[in-house]
């Protein structure tokens, strides 16, 4: 690899950023060796059944996060902050809102050669099936990538929360002459039965990979030690295993070879274990915050932890911003509201109410006398104008948002929900998957469905 030129003058445009973007290097390091072309592929997710009803009308990566964002903003932002700006998003189920968000948000000029392209599942003259798994989705779109043997291919999930410098991962991959590098997170051994777990040798080469191990003896044999264990911030005697984060970096030639077998449809279950004996497979040990947002409970708790005084994930990091759609909304408006540990998006309007540990989304409206505790509220797609409010009154339906004098605990309020005044909503005493036309209980959380109408005076779970 040839070193990048050093520039000693200030040009009329940001040549450092342009060079870093074109070569795949990081901004601010003009003398570092350039990487090969890096193609980033973000998986748009399956049906997302464990996140129902949040995924009833949208795919997982389109689910709102932290009042302002969508889940897909996380992997895209990690790519852009790492200097990787050639990004494909593979989609299949309930894609309309995701497509709209990406098209409105990620627009590039003509100088950086960057793009975020959407590749939706399609039927052609050669095939009539939809994506059968993560590997099959990548395989069916090979002709779109213009992939060369010397390229690198970064495979990412669209439903995780983390901040990772992919430039460092790619450089470790090149330095180790790896065929495949897997980002790995050390997890307590009693929490890995639903993950892919690996055993590594002293130089972090993967020597064993077990998908979702259930046998305690097998898990015990995979407990981390040696050089990899020394990399962790926790140096106690607590047993850890290295779990796959579902983030894979392939050399272009190896990617082609791996996808040649059409019988292998999933990376974690089939492709990765199948390559272990024949390819040089390395682990990249990540010791930061990482959360796989695969269930209603994990989504709810992940959002609420962002209200902590020192949250595990920092959306306020100006050096590594999380990008999203610019909405040009007015600032949030509080009319005598009292709050503790609250994230509130632009355009929210909160009258004389009490909020405790809440995430309040864009254009949310909460009327006077209400109290919300441990609530994730996703807001609305548009403000209601006076003629909308008059129409609501004539139809006998509540306005969008939370009505006056409501008490709501341990809840997710999806977008455009209408909750009438005097409602009391909580999951207390309700069985798992209890459901009505407007409400659903899952993982100890009550969900008000997207666009649902909850009549005034409704009492549930109290």
N, C-alpha and C positions, 0 to 999 in steps of 0.2 A: 504494500500500500504506500502511495506517495504522500509526503506531508503536504498539507495545505499551505498556500502562499501566505506570507505575513504582509499586511497592508499597513503603511506608515503615514497615510494621509486620510483626511476626512473627505470623502467624496460627497457630491450633492445628493446622493441617496444612500441608504444604509447598506453598503456593500457587504459588511460582515453578516448581516441577517440574510441577505440574498444568497451569499455563498453557502452559509450554513443550511439554508432551506433546500437549495438545489442538490447539495452533496449528501444531505442527511446528517450533517454534523450539528453540534450544539452552538447556539449563539454565544459569543463571548470567548470562544476557543478556536481562533482562526488558524493556529499552528498545529492543532491536533490532526492526526491522520484521518482522512475522509473514509466514511463507510461506503460499502456498496449501496445500491438502491434498495431501500426498505419499503416493502408493500405491507400496509397494515389492513387486516381484514377483521371486522367486528361482526360477531354473530348476533343476528337480530332476535334470537330466542325462539323457543318452541311455543307451544300453546300457553305455557305459564299457568297451568292448572292450580298449582299451589298458591298462586297470588290472586286467584279468583276471590272476589268479583272485581278487583282492580284491573284485571286483564280481560274482562268480559268484552270490552269494546276497544281495547288497545293492546299492543304487544308489550312485553316486559320493558324493553329499553325506553318506551315512550311514557312510562309511569312517572308522574311528577316527583321531584325530590327536593328537600330542603327549601321549600317555599318558592324558589325561583327557577329551579333547574328541571331537567329530565335525566333519567338514569344514563341515557346514551351520551350525555355531555361529559361524563367521567372518562370513558376510554378515549373519546375524541380529543378531549383536552390534554390527557396524558400524552397522546401522540404528538399533538402540536407543540406542547411544552418541551418535548424531547427532540424536536426538529424534524419529525416525520410527518409529512403533509400529503402523502399519497394514500388515501384511505378509502376502502370499500366497506359498505354496510350491507350485509346479506339479510334480507327480510322475507317473511312468508305469511305470518298470521296477523290479522288486524293491523294492517300497516299504514292506514291513511294518516293518522295523527303523527306517527313517526316520520313519514315522508314529508309532511308539511313542515314539521319542526326543523328537520335537517335542511330543507330547501330554503327556509326563511333565515336560517342562522349561519350556515357555513358557506360563505361566498369569498372567493379568492381572486386576486388580480392576476394578470397574465404574466408577471415576471417570475413568480416563485414556483410555477409549474405544480401548484398544489390543487387538491380537490378532495371533496368528500362525495363519492358516488354511491348511489343506491342501486343494488342489484336484487331485484325482487325475483322470487321463484317464478319460473315460466315454463310453459309447455311448448315444445318445438316439434319439428318433424321427426327428430331422432328419439325423443323421449316424451313420455306423458306423465311421469311421476313427479311429485313434489320432493323437497329435500327429505332424505331419510335419516339424516343425522348431521353432526357438525362437519365431518370429513366429506360427506356426500355433497353438502352445500358448497364447500370450497371447490370440490372436484367439478361440479356442474358449471362453475363460472371460470374455469381455468382460461378459457379463450378470451376473457375480458381483461386479464391482468397483464398481458404481454410479458409473461414471466420468462426470465433468462436464468441459466444455471448459476450465474454469479450473484443473483439477487438474494435478498433475505426476505422471508415472509413471516410477519408477526400476526399470530392468531389471538384474538381477544374476545372476551365475553362482554355482552352489553348490559349486564345487570349486577355489577359489582361496584363497591365504593373503596377507593384506594388512591394513593398518589405514588407513582413509580416512574423513575427515569429510565425509559426504554433505551436511551443512548448508552447507558452503562451496561445494560443487559446485552445489547448488541456487541459492544466492545469486548466484553468477557467471552461472548460466543466466538468472535474472531480470534482473540488471543489464545483460546483453548482449541482452535481448529475443530470446533464442534459441528456435528451434523444437525443436532437438535438441542436446544436449550429450553428447559422448563423452569418458569418462575415458581419457587416453592416457599411456602410459609410454614414456620414451625408452629404446630398446634399441640395442645395437651393430648396425650395418647388416648384419653377417654372421649375425645371429640372427633376422631378421624374416621369412624366407621362409614360415613357417608361420602368420603372423599377418596381420591386417588393418592396412595401413599408410596413413597419411594425410599430406598436405602442407597446411600452413596458411600464411596470410598474416600480416602484422605484428600484427593484432588477434586472432589465433588462430582466425579463421574458416577452416573446412576447405574447401579448394578442389579437392582430389583425394583419392580413397579407392580403394586397390587391395587386393583380398583375396588374400593369400598370393602375393606377387610372387616369381617365380623368375628373371626376366631381370635380370642384373647391371646393365644400363643403366637399367632402370626403377627398381631399388632405389637406384642412384646419384642419380637425379633426385629422389628422395624424402628425401634426407639433410637433416637438420634444420639450420636456420640462423636468424640474426636474433634477434628478440625471444624466440621460444620456446627457442632454444639458450641464451640468456642466463639462463634460469630454472633450468638444471641445475646441480647441485653440481659435476659434473665439467666443468671448463673447459679440458680438454686439446683437442688436435686430433683426437681419436678421432671417427670419423663415427658419428652416431646418427640413427635414424629414429624417428618417433612411431608407436607401435603401439597399436592399440585394446586395451583391457583387457577388452572385452566388457561394459562398464558403460555403460548408456545412460540418459539422462534426457530424456523426451519431455514436451512440453506435451500436455494431455489431448486437445485438438482435433486436433493433428497425429497423435497416436497413432491416433485413429479413422480419419483419412484414410489413414494409412500401411497400416492393416490391411484397408482396403476391398478391395484386390486380393487375392483368395484364391489367386492363382497364386504369390504371394510367400510363401514358408514360413519363411525364415531371415533374421534381422536383419542379420548380417554379410555374407552373400553377396548378398542381394537388396534388402532394405528400405532399408538405409543408403545403398548406392550409388544406388538409385533416387530417393531424396529429395534428393540432393546439389545437383541443378540448380535445384530449386524451393523449397527451404527454407533457412532460416538455421541452419546447422549449425556449432557451435563445439566446440573442443577444451578440455578441462580437463587441464592438464599436471600429472601426479603424479610426484614425484621420490623417493618412498619405496620400501620393499621391497614387491615383488609377485611372487608365484610361482603360475603356473598348474599345478596338480597333476593332470596328465593322463595320466601314465605311471607304471609301477611304479618306474622309476629315479628320476624326479623326486619321487615320494612318499617313497621311502626316504631320499634325500639331504636333502630338505627337513626331515624329522623329525630326522635326525642333526645338521644344522646348529644345531638348537635347543639342543644340548648344548654349543655353543661358549661360551667365557667371556663374550663379548659377542655374543649371537645376533642374526641379522639381523631377527628378529621377536621382540618382547618380550611374552611372556605374563604378565610380572610388572608390567605397567603398571596400577596401581590406579585411575588416572583414566579409563581406557578398558578395562574388564575384558572378557574373553571369557566369556560365559555358557555354562553347560552344565547337564546333569542333576545335581542334588544327590543323591548316593548314600548319604550317612551311613555311610561305611566307616571302619574303624579305621585308624590311621596305618600306613605301611609298616613292616615288621619285618625287620631285618638281623641275622642270626645269624653274626657273624664274617665277613661279606662284605667284599670289597675292591673299590672302584669308582673310576673316573676318568671325568669328563664323562658323567654319567648323569642322566636325568630319570626319576623314579620316582613312580608314582601311589599313591594310598591303597589299602590292602588288599593290597599286594604283600608276599610272604614270600620272602626270599632267604637260603638257608643259606650255609655257608662256600664261597663261589664268588668268581670274579673277573669283573668287568664293566668293559669299556672302550668308551666311546662308544656308549651304548645308551639306548634309550627303552623303559621298562618300564611296561606298562599296568596297569589296575585288576585286582586279584585275581591277578596273576601269581605263579606259584610256580616257584622255581629251586632245585633241590636241590644238596647239597654236592658239592664237587669239580669243578664245571662252570666253563667259561670261555666268555664271550660277547664277541665283538668286532664292532662295527658292526652291531648287531642292533636291529630295531624289533619289540618283542613287545607284542601287543595285549591280552593277559590273558584273562580269563574272565568269563562272565556270572553265575557264582555260585561260592561256595566249595563244595568237596567236603567232606562230613561223614564221620565214621568209617564209617557204613554204606555210603556211596558208595565209600570206599576198599576196604572189604571186598568189595564187589561187583566192583570193578575187578580185584581179586586173583583172585576166582573165575572171572572171564571171561578172565583172562590178558592184560589190556590195561593199558597204563601209566596212571598218574594224569594228570589235566590239568596241563600245565606242562612244564618241562624236567626230565628225570630226572638222577640223580647221574652225575658224571664225564663230562659231555658237552662237546664242543668245537663251537661254532657261530660261523661267521664270515659277514659280508656277507649278512645274511638278514632276512626279515620272517617272524615267527611270528604267524599270524592267530589269532583268538579260539578258545578251547576246544580248541586243538591238544594232542595227547598225544605227547610225545617220550620214548621209553624211555631207560633208563640206558645210558651208554657210546656214545651216537651221536656221529658226527662228520659235520657238515653244512657244506658250502661250495659255491659255484658254480664253483670252479676247474676248468677243463678241460671244462665241460659246454656243449653247444651251446645257442643261443637257442631258447626254447620247448621245451626238454627237459622231459618230464613223466612222472610216475607218478600213482598214485591219490592220494598224499599230498603230492607235491612238484611244484614248477614253477620253471623258471628263465627269468627275463626281465630284460633290461637289465643283465646282470651281477649279478643278485641272485637268491638262492634263496628261494622262498616256501614255507613250510609252510602248507598250505591250512586254511581254517576247519574245525574239528572233525576234522582229520586224525589218523590214528594212525601214528606212526613206530616200528616195532618196536625193541626194545633191540638195541644193537650195530650199527645201520645205519651204513654208511660211504658217503658220497656226496661226490664232488668233492675228495677228499683223496688 
